[in-house]
Amino acid sequence: MPASNPLLSLWHAIRDGYLRLTEPLVTWCVRAGISPNTLTVLGTLMCAVTAALFAAGWIRAAGWTLGLTAFFDVIDGAVARRGGTATVFGSFLDSTLDRVADALLFGGLAWFFAADATHGSLWMVGVALVALSAVQITSYTRAKADALGVELKGVGALERPERITLLAAPQAFFGLALDGWVLRGVVILLAVSAVWTVATRMQAVARATAGR
């Protein structure tokens, strides 16, 4: 996608603005000596709370909780770099707990679609589970490609920051608006984009390793 794309430019502006807002918090954490691993664990715990809210049908509360606590997921790496406390284990912990958080969030949504008598449906349970599985595989494909010496940066769509934004903002503002179709639309989009990302990354690795 070209850098001049207006939607991409808007997303970059929003992302950069959010990062600027978190700068004072990053500075405070470094001065207070807070471990980036602690921030990583707190972020995962808040995703567990969000997942429980999704499962209980408190969709708007889940969106706000995820949106207001997403900074844990954003600042842990910044704190590690700024404070000179980055470690190999910290990187491993961050990547691992990101996968745990993704599983919790989509698991909570699958539970909601299975249990809610008004907005639930079996096919949406399936979509949520497809999203859960495909999101996990997208991370694996990139990790495995890196191990093979293949660069996959920029291959695919909707990386984790975009996924968190889509799981937070629309739900925070709209909840179950339009008879729940705002939420359904987000989950469907995430499932389709994750499956497409897996497919395109497989093709990219196949081309890059042809004849090896």
C-alpha positions in Angstrom: 0.0 0.0 0.0 1.6 3.3 -1.0 2.6 5.7 1.7 0.5 8.4 0.1 -2.7 6.5 0.7 -4.9 8.9 2.7 -6.2 6.1 5.0 -2.7 4.9 5.8 -1.6 8.5 6.4 -4.5 9.0 8.8 -3.6 5.8 10.6 0.0 6.9 10.9 -1.1 10.3 12.3 -3.3 8.6 14.9 -0.5 6.2 15.9 2.1 8.9 16.1 -0.2 11.1 18.2 -0.9 8.2 20.6 2.8 7.6 20.9 3.4 11.2 21.8 0.7 11.1 24.4 2.4 8.1 26.1 5.8 9.8 26.2 5.3 11.3 29.7 4.2 7.9 31.0 7.2 6.2 29.5 9.5 8.8 31.2 7.8 8.3 34.5 8.1 4.5 34.3 11.8 4.7 33.5 12.4 7.1 36.4 10.3 4.9 38.8 12.3 1.9 37.8 9.2 -0.1 36.6 10.2 -3.2 34.8 9.0 -3.5 31.2 8.2 -7.1 31.9 5.8 -5.9 34.6 4.1 -3.7 32.1 3.9 -6.7 29.6 2.2 -8.8 32.3 -0.2 -6.0 33.3 -1.2 -5.5 29.7 -2.0 -9.2 29.4 -4.1 -9.2 32.6 -6.1 -6.2 31.2 -6.7 -8.2 28.0 -8.1 -11.0 30.2 -10.4 -8.4 31.9 -11.5 -7.2 28.4 -12.1 -10.8 27.3 -14.3 -11.4 30.3 -16.3 -8.2 29.5 -16.7 -9.4 25.9 -17.9 -12.8 27.0 -20.4 -11.2 29.5 -21.9 -9.1 26.7 -20.6 -5.8 28.1 -19.3 -4.8 24.7 -19.0 -1.1 25.1 -17.2 -1.5 28.5 -14.8 -4.0 26.9 -14.0 -1.5 24.1 -13.2 1.3 26.6 -11.2 -1.0 28.8 -9.1 -2.2 26.0 -8.6 1.2 24.5 -7.7 2.8 27.8 -5.2 0.1 28.8 -3.6 -0.6 25.5 -0.8 1.7 26.5 0.7 -1.2 28.5 1.1 -3.0 25.2 2.7 0.1 23.6 5.0 1.4 26.3 6.7 -1.8 27.5 9.2 -1.9 24.6 9.7 1.9 24.8 10.5 1.7 28.6 12.9 -1.2 27.9 14.8 0.8 25.3 14.7 4.1 27.1 15.8 2.6 30.4 18.4 0.3 28.9 16.6 -2.7 30.4 15.9 -4.6 27.1 16.6 -8.3 27.4 16.3 -11.4 25.2 13.8 -12.9 27.7 11.8 -9.6 27.7 11.4 -9.8 24.0 10.4 -13.5 24.3 7.9 -12.7 27.1 6.4 -9.8 25.1 5.8 -11.9 22.0 4.5 -14.9 23.9 2.0 -12.9 26.0 0.9 -11.0 22.9 -0.3 -14.4 21.6 -2.0 -15.1 24.9 -3.7 -11.8 24.8 -5.0 -12.3 21.3 -6.3 -15.8 22.2 -8.1 -14.3 25.3 -9.8 -11.5 23.3 -11.0 -13.7 20.4 -12.0 -16.4 22.9 -14.1 -13.9 24.8 -15.8 -12.9 21.6 -16.4 -16.5 20.6 -18.0 -17.1 24.0 -20.2 -14.0 23.6 -21.5 -15.2 20.2 -22.1 -18.7 21.6 -24.0 -17.6 24.7 -25.9 -14.4 23.8 -29.4 -15.2 22.8 -30.0 -12.0 20.9 -26.8 -11.3 19.0 -25.1 -14.7 19.1 -25.0 -17.3 16.3 -23.1 -20.4 15.5 -21.6 -19.0 12.3 -20.2 -16.0 14.2 -18.6 -18.4 16.8 -16.9 -20.0 13.8 -15.8 -16.7 12.4 -14.3 -15.7 15.8 -12.5 -19.0 16.1 -11.1 -18.6 12.5 -9.9 -15.1 13.5 -8.3 -16.6 16.7 -6.5 -19.3 14.8 -5.4 -17.2 11.8 -4.1 -14.4 14.0 -1.9 -16.9 15.8 -0.6 -18.3 12.6 0.2 -14.9 11.2 2.7 -14.4 14.1 4.1 -17.9 13.5 4.7 -17.3 9.8 6.7 -14.1 10.5 8.7 -15.8 13.2 9.5 -18.8 11.0 10.3 -16.6 8.0 12.7 -14.6 10.2 14.4 -17.9 11.2 14.7 -18.8 7.4 16.2 -15.4 6.6 13.1 -14.1 4.8 11.9 -10.6 5.5 8.1 -10.3 5.8 7.8 -6.8 7.1 4.9 -5.1 5.3 3.5 -8.3 3.9 -0.1 -8.8 4.9 -2.7 -6.5 6.5 -3.8 -5.3 10.0 -0.8 -5.9 12.3 -1.5 -6.2 16.0 -1.8 -2.4 16.7 -4.5 -2.1 14.0 -6.2 -5.2 15.4 -6.3 -3.8 18.9 -7.6 -0.5 17.6 -10.4 -2.2 15.7 -11.3 -4.3 18.8 -11.4 -1.2 21.0 -12.6 1.9 19.2 -15.7 0.8 17.4 -17.0 -1.2 20.4 -16.3 1.7 22.8 -18.3 4.1 20.8 -21.0 1.9 19.2 -21.3 -1.2 21.3 -23.9 -3.5 19.8 -25.3 -0.8 17.5 -27.1 -1.8 14.3 -28.3 -5.0 16.0 -24.7 -6.0 16.7 -23.5 -5.7 13.1 -20.8 -3.2 14.0 -19.2 -5.9 16.2 -19.8 -8.7 13.7 -18.3 -6.5 11.0 -15.1 -6.0 13.0 -14.7 -9.7 13.8 -15.4 -10.7 10.2 -12.8 -8.1 8.9 -10.2 -9.3 11.4 -10.8 -13.0 10.4 -10.6 -12.3 6.6 -7.6 -10.0 6.9 -5.7 -12.6 9.1 -6.5 -15.5 6.6 -5.4 -13.3 3.7 -2.2 -12.3 5.6 -1.3 -16.0 6.2 -1.9 -16.8 2.5 0.2 -13.8 1.2 3.0 -14.6 3.6 3.1 -18.2 2.5 3.3 -17.0 -1.1 6.1 -14.5 -0.2 8.2 -17.2 1.5 7.6 -19.6 -1.3 8.9 -17.1 -3.8 11.9 -16.1 -1.6 13.0 -19.6 -1.0 12.4 -21.0 -4.5 15.3 -23.3 -5.4 16.9 -23.2 -1.9 
